[in-house]
Amino acid sequence: METLSGRPGPPWRWRHWVERTGRGPAWRSALLVAAVQQAGSGWAAQAQGGRVALDWSARILLLLGPALLVARHRHPVAVVYGVSAVTLVYLGAGFPYGPVFLSLAVACLAAVVAGRSRAAWGAAGLLWAGQLLIGHWLYRWLPPAGDGPAPWAQELGATAWVLAVLAVCELVRTRREQWARERAERAAAARRRADEERLRIARELHDVLAHSISVINVQAGVGLALLDSDPEQARAALTTIKAAGREALGEVRQVLDTLRTPGAAPRAPAPGLDRLPELVEQAAATGLTVDTGGEGRPRDLPPGTDLAAFRILQEALTNVVRHSGSRTARILLRWRPDALELRVDDDGPATGGPAGGSGNGLAGMRERAAALGGTIEAGPRPDGGFRVTATLPLRAAGPAEPAPPREDP
């Protein structure tokens, strides 16, 4: 067994017990119960002159119950019945009433919390039945001499005490289970939030890097091919590579800044459809001609929807560059009253791997759309080529207010 610091240690050290069970050391509470029973029973003996005086055997019985409590977490059933039997022997010996019942209350609580309610009720019932027999039948043969039957009011009080102890134990068990469920739910919610944030960051980095690296890859090929024959064109390709790399570094730095300062607002505005001309220009640098069109009345979008629309279009154009032999693509923005429809078409044919929904790009687009309650449809067109259609719902209450832009400090 290891300590909290990682070094090995003996299993009886209280830190190990707290770490494994979530409870404090049993011997501490048992020691407290023993002290209370010893002192309280001495005071009770002075007030109850008709009972048998406390002697060494009574002191041993008052210590035996708390000693059993040390094992109550590991063996709750045996401990609760053992404490009940010790208490019954103490009462049968005619010793004074008093805090001797405290051991049984603690043992019942441990049994109920451990899910052994039946054992706790059985042990409490055993003590109650034994006390009833001693007080109304066996008193003739048990000390103290000349003792009469116990008053029924005392029995009613004992019954009420037993029921109250068991009710409190059940209440504690219920509360502990509720707290355990709440802790588990909070931990699960924290894990879900962490997973969602991790996936969001992964999508963001994938979209940024996949697009920029695709542009860099195409331009690097052009530059290498034209380095000797057309140095000016090769220089233009290198300029495009530099611009794409600078943009990718800026967006990656923005994502990393968000990670380093949780809860802080980003220092630069997130990209949106206002950067669509820039996206088309980047695609043109790779040799892809992009035609854009729109239907309906454009509206301002919430920041999350605006970012998702931009990233979906960016990933769709990246897939055209990487997986299509077509050098033309068409973007259509269809503004409906309740949704924005994005459509990207190319004429194919496919040149890379399969462009179906198994790649991370399409999976990321689907996750972005699903997070907003939208959908993504991607697949070959009947007349050839490939089509990606995204539907992002808009707020029904009216056009969204534009998000105020943030500037770099």
N, C-alpha and C positions, 0 to 999 in steps of 0.2 A: 504494500500500500504506500502511496506517495502523499506527502504533505502538500498544502496549498502552494508552497514555494517550489515544488517539484522534487524535493529530496525525500528519500524514503523515511518512514517513521512508524512507530508502533501503532497498532489498530485501536488501542484504547484512548488515544489522545482525542480530545473533544472536537478538534477541528475536522478530523476525518469523519467523525460521526455526523457533524453538521453538513459536511460536503456530500455525503452519501445519502442521507435521509432527509435533510432539510429540517431536522429537529435538534434541539440542544441536547447535551449529555444527560442521560437518565439519572446518573448518580447524584447530580447536583440537586435536582428536585426531590429525589428520594432522601437525601440528607436533610433537606429542609422539612420534609414531612416527619422524619424521625425526631427532629428537634421539637417540632410543634407537639407531636404526640407525647413525648416525654414530659415536657413542661406543662402542657395542658392537662394531662392525666393527673399530674401531681396536684394541681389546683383543684381538679374535680374531686380527688380523694378527700381533700379537706372539707369540701362542701357536702359530700355524700357520706355521712358518718355511718350509715347502716350497711355499707358495702365492705367487701374484703379489702384490707389495706394492701397497698402496692408493695410487693416483695420482688426478689430477684427474678422469679418466674414471670411476673407481670412485666418487668422491664424487658425481659428477653422477647416476650410476645409483642411488646410495643416496638421493638427493633426488627422483629422478623418480618412484619408486614412491609415496612419501607425497604428492607433488604430485598424482598422479592420484586419490588418496583423497579429495581435496576435492570431487570430483564424484560420489562413490560413491552418494549418495542419489538423485540425479537420473538417473544413467546407470550402474546397477549392473553390467549385463552388459559394457558396453564397458570399465569400470574394472577388473573382475576379470580379463578377458582381457589387458588392457594391463599390469596389474601382474604377471601370470604371465609375459608375454613379457619385461618388463624384468628380472625375477628370473632368467629363463633366460639372458638375455644376460650378466648379472653372473656367473652360475656358469660359463658357457662361456668367459668371459674369464679364468678361473682365479683370481679373487679369493677371499679367505678366506671360508669358511663362517661364519655368525653370524646376527645378528638380521635379516638381509635378508629372511627369510621372514615377518617380522612384518607387512609390508605386505600380503602375500597373505592372511594369516589375517584381517586386518581387512576386506579386500575381499571375501573369501568370506562373512564374517559379514554384511556389508551386502547381498550378493546373496541369501543365503538368507532373511534377514529380509524382503527386498522380494518374496519369492515366486519368486525365480529360482534355485532349487536346482540345476536342470540346468546352468545356466551356471557355478555355483560348482564342481560336480563336474567339469565339462568343463575349466575352467581349472586345477583341481588335478591332474586327470589329464594335462593337457598338460605341466605342470611336472614331474610324476613321470616321464612317458615321456621328456621331453627330458633330464632328469637321468640316466635309465638309459642313453640313447644316449651322452651325454657321458662317463659313467663307464666304459662297457664297449666303446665303439667309436670315438667321435670324439676321445677323449683323445689319440690318436696325432698329430693335426694341430692340437690346441688347446694353449694355454699352461696350466700351465708346462711347459717343455721337460723331457723325461725322465720325465714323470709316468706312472705305471702305472695299471692298471685299479683301480677302486674296490672295496673289499671288499664282499662280499655282505651282511655284517652291517650295513654302513652303509646299504645299499639297503633292508634290512628295517626299519631304524630310520626311514628317510625315509618308507617306506610307512606305518608305524605313526603317524608324525607327521601325515601327510596325512589318514589316516582319523580320527585323534583330533580334528583341527581341524574336519573336516566334521561329525563327530558332535556336537561342542560347538555348532557353528553351528545344526544342526537342533534341538538341545535349547533353545537360546536362542529360536529361532523359535517352537517349540511353547509355550514359557512366555509369550512376548509375546502370542501369539494367545489363550492362556488368560486372561491378564490383561485383554486387550482385551474378550473376551467377558464377563468378570466385571464390568468397568467398565460395559459396555453394559447388562448385566442389572441392576446396581445403579441406573443412571440410569433404566432403564425402570420399575423397582420404585418409585423415588422419584416418577416422573411419575404412576404409577398411584395411589400413596398421595395425591399432591396432588389428582388428579382426583376420587378417592373422597371426600376431605375437602371439596373444593369442592362436589360434588354433595350431600353430606350437609348442608352449611350452607345450600345453596340450597333443599333440601327443608324444612329447619327454618324458614327465613325465610318460605318460601311458605306453609307450614301456619299459622304464627303470623299473618302479615299477612292472608292470604286470609280466615281466619275472623273476625279482628277487624274488618277493613275491611267485610266483609259485614254484620256486626252494626251497625257505625257507619253504613253506607249506609242500611240499613232504618230505623234509629232517626232518622237525619237527615230522611228522608222523612216519617216520622210527626210529628216535631217541627215541620217546616215546614207540614204540613197542618193541625195542631191549634194552631198558635201563637196564632191569634186567637180561635178558637172554644172551645178547652179548654186554657188556659195550664197547668193542673196536669199534664195528660197530656203536654204538650210539655216541661214541666220534668222529668218522669220519663224521657222519651226522652233529654233532654240528660244526665241523670245516668247513664243506661246508656252513652251515648257516652263520657262521661268515664271510667267504669270500664273499658270495653273498651279505650280508648286507653291507660290506665295499665297494664293487663295486657300489651298488645302491646309497649309500651315496655320493660317489665320483662323480657320474654322475649327481645326483640331485644338488650337490653343484656347479657343472660346469654350469648347467642351471640357478641357482639362481645368480651366479656371473655375467652371461650375463645380467640378469635383472637389477642388481645393477649398472653395468657400461655400459650403452647403448653406442654402437658404438665402444667399445673396442674389440680387438680380444680375443678369448678364450685362456686361459692359457695352455690348454692341447689339443692335437689333437682330433678331433671328431672320434668316432669309425668307422671302415670300414671293408671291406672284409678281411683285413689282420688279423682281430681278429676272423675269423671264427673258427679256431681250439679251441680258448678259449670258443666260444659259444657251440661247440660240446662237450667240456669237461664239461661245466656246465650242459648241457642236460644229459650227462652220469651220473652225480652225482644224478640225479633224477631217474635213472633206465632206461632212454631212450637211446637206441643205435642208433646213427646217422651215416649213410654212406654218404660220399660226393663224388661227381664225377664232371667231367668237360668235355666239348666239345668245340673245337676251341682254338684259341690262346688268352690267358689272356692278358689284357691290363690295364694300369693305368687308373683309373676313376677320373673324377672331384670330388672334395670333397662332393658336394651336392648329386651326384649320388652314391658315395661310401657309404655315411651315410644312404641314403634311402635303398640301397641294404642290408646293415647290419641290419637295423631296421625291414625290411620286413621279412628277414629270422628269426630274433629273435622272432618276433610276431608269425610267422607261427609255430615255434617249441614250443613256449609257448602254443599255441592253441592245439597242439598235446598232451602236458603234461596235460592240463586241461580238454580237451574234448574227448580224444580218449582212447580207451582201448588198443591200440597197443603199444608195447614197442619198436618198431623200426620205424625209419623215414629215408627217403632218400632225399638228397639235390643234385640237378643237376644244375650246372652253364653252360649255353650254350652261348658261345661268338659268336654272329653273326656280320657281317660287320657293321651293322647299329644299333645294339641293344644288350643288355644283357638280357637273359631270365633266370629267377630264378624259379625253380620248387621244391616244397616240397611235398612229398607223405607220407602217412601213410596208414596202412592196416585196421584201424578201429577195432571194431565198436565204435560209439560215446557212451560216458558214461555220459557226462555232459549235459548242455543245448544244444539247436540246434546250429550247427556250421555254419549256413548260414550267409548271409551278413548283419544281423541286429545288430551285436555286434560292440562295439567301436573299437575292434582290427582290424577287417576287414575294417571298415570304415576308420580308420587311415591309413592302408596300401593303400587303394584306393586314399586317399588324397595325400599321399606321391608320389605315382606313377603319379597321375594326374598333380601334380605340376611340374613334369619333362616331361610331355607330354606322359607318359606311361599308361599302363593298368594293371588291376588285374582281374584275373579270379579265382574264388574259388567255389568248389562244390564237391559233391560225384563223385567218379570214377565209371564207369560201372561195373568193377570187384570187387567193394567194396572199402571201405576206403575213403579217402578224399585227394584232391589235390588243392594246391594253386600255380598258375602260374602268375608271374609278368614279364612284359616286359618293360624295361627301355631303351629309345632311347639313342644312343651315338652320339657324334658330328661327322658329316660326313667329317670334314676336316682332320681327322686322329686321332691317339691316343692322349688322353689328357695328358698334363704334370702332373706329380705327384705333389701334394701339399706339400710344405716343412713342415716337422713336427715342431710343437711348443712344447717347453719343459716348464715344470713348473719352474718359477724363483726360 
